[in-house]
Amino acid sequence: MRVTGNAFTESLVDQLGRLTTRQNRLQSQAASGQRVTLPEDDPVAMQRILDLQSEAGKLGQYRENIANLGDTAKASYSVISQLKKISDRAGELAVLADGTRSPEDLKLYATEVNELLKQGVQVSNTQFQGNYLLSGTRSDQPPFTYTTDSEAKVTAVTFQGNQSVPGAEIAQGTVVSVLTPGANDTGAGARGLVTDSRFGADFFNHLISLRDHLLAGDTNAIATMDRANLGNDEENLVHHVGENGIVQARLEAAGSAATKQGDTMEALISKQADADLAQTLVRLNQTQNAYRAALQSGATLLSTSLLDYMH
């Protein structure tokens, strides 16, 4: 087999090029701690890493959704609890308004109920992160408005939201909503917080009725009608307190599970992508030794002339 004069030179250059490339790759792995940074480093491992990173991205979004829902649930609970306090006070006034109270006392109670009405509307129109909590998907406008007469008495409260409540995904195929509409008289869908015909809840109108009966001194109507109606409102609010607690507990559990899954996913990605530093340094040292040896042997052979064989 005939070997050309420049065959050795070409072979040496090719070998040095491969060793240089290997050195650069190992040095990069040692510096970054990453075994796989490009598809050509390990195509199979790179595909696994990309799949795992995609799953990790979804888990990250779930955790973000859970955190946002949790904050919103806490804001909603504040609204519910404040309305519950208003309901409790209205119920106390309805009990106090018995046959032993003077007309002046009843009028004072009526004035307080009228203020409770306004306070209830104000609380129900609470915003969180720029959105009204009880407006359903019409979160850019306050859920309730009220009108008053010349004596500043509330004559009507109107709901201007809707019954649709937005939700967010907290796991694959699992969508949760922490919001509730302020009112629902459709007979279906999410349970209304202030008003729901299915459960006899109509808090603001019941407060108006109580106030008017107090002004009229009609303690019989208060005893036979208003107390029962306010009882329905209270039961409805208590239901929402419980539901809010349940959903907060569910979010907490989902958040814990998502965090554990995320940690597991990061460990799997690390297993595929991270370099074994000790092993990488050994391989880098071996490659550097091979490179130096190739340079030395090449220099020796290239410096040899025919005169060395003529002695």
Secondary structure, 3 states (H helix, E strand, C coil): CCCCCCHHHHHHHHHHHHHHHHHHHHHHHHHHCECCCCHHHCHHHHHHHHHHHHHHHHHHHHHHHHHHHHHHHHHHHHHHHHHHHHHHHHHHHHHHCCCCCCHHHHHHHHHHHHHHHHHHHHHHCCEECCEECCCCCCCCCCCEEEEECCCCCEEEEEECCCCCCCCEEEECCEEECCCCCCEECCCCCCCCCCEEHHHCEEHHHHHHHHHHHHHHCCHHHHHHHHHHHHHHHHHHHHHHHHHHHHHHHHHHHHHHHHHHHHHHHHHHHHHHHECCHHHHHHHHHHHHHHHHHHHHHHHHHHHCCHHHHCC
